[in-house]
Amino acid sequence: MRRDKISETISREKKMNWMIQTLWSSIGKKLLMALTGLAFCGFLAGHLAGNLTIYGGKDAFNSYAEHLHALGPVLTLMEWGLLVFAVVHVCAGLTLFYQNFRARTSRYAVNKWAGGRTIGSATMPYTGILLLTFIILHLINFHFVDKTNTTIYQIVAQTFENPFYVVIYILAMIVAAVHVSHGLWSAFQTIGANHIKYMPFIMALSIIFSLAVGFGFGIIPIYLSFAG
């Protein structure tokens, strides 16, 4: 009986070691990036849908925010989940970028756009870092701001009264669109959806989704400037 328990413990440890080694490998990091990236795309879709209620006016947008915050612990759990996903995504991405950089024993003057490379694929690490910087700024302006005696609509409207932030916001949305244009279809490819039948559709979907993200978010401050 004791031998069975020892064997079971050893087997469990072997499985755990195998899982850690797999996740720590390049393939494992790419898989983590793919899964967390898909989760962020889902978040972007939901966040955009919520933000579009601003076109319904102050009451519609404030009502959306109130319903969201009424989720209480569920919302908190989702926020912590996004934070964990962000840490995993960024750490895996930076580690892969560093490993790829070190793997280049010598540099040659080659055409970076050869082999079907796009702006999105060639700039993924850089657009990722820019987005991380913007997200921190965005959280400071909207999430961690004092919400006493004010509404979310007022906070958004007042923030976008600053032309400098409007420019930064729109540029960040363009960067997000470029990042997502490659990231979405690349994530599907990583998880195994790399088939001659499906990839053209997935790539087209990635472009459409990236344009929706860039335009959908980017037009909001412009709309508010006219609406206000």
Buried (B, 14 or more C-beta within 10 A) or exposed (E): EEEEEEEEEEEEEEEEEEEEEEBEEEEBBBBBBBBBBBBBBEBBBEBBEBBBBBEEEBEBBBBBBEEBEEEEEEEEEBEEEBEEBBEBBBEBBBBBBEEEEEEEEEEEEEEEEEEEEBEBBBBBBEBBBBBBEBBEBBEEBEEEBEBEEEBBBEBBBBBBEEEEBBEBBBEBBBBBBBBBBBBBBBBBBBEEBEEEEEBEEBBEBBBEBBEBBBEBBBBBBEEBEEEE
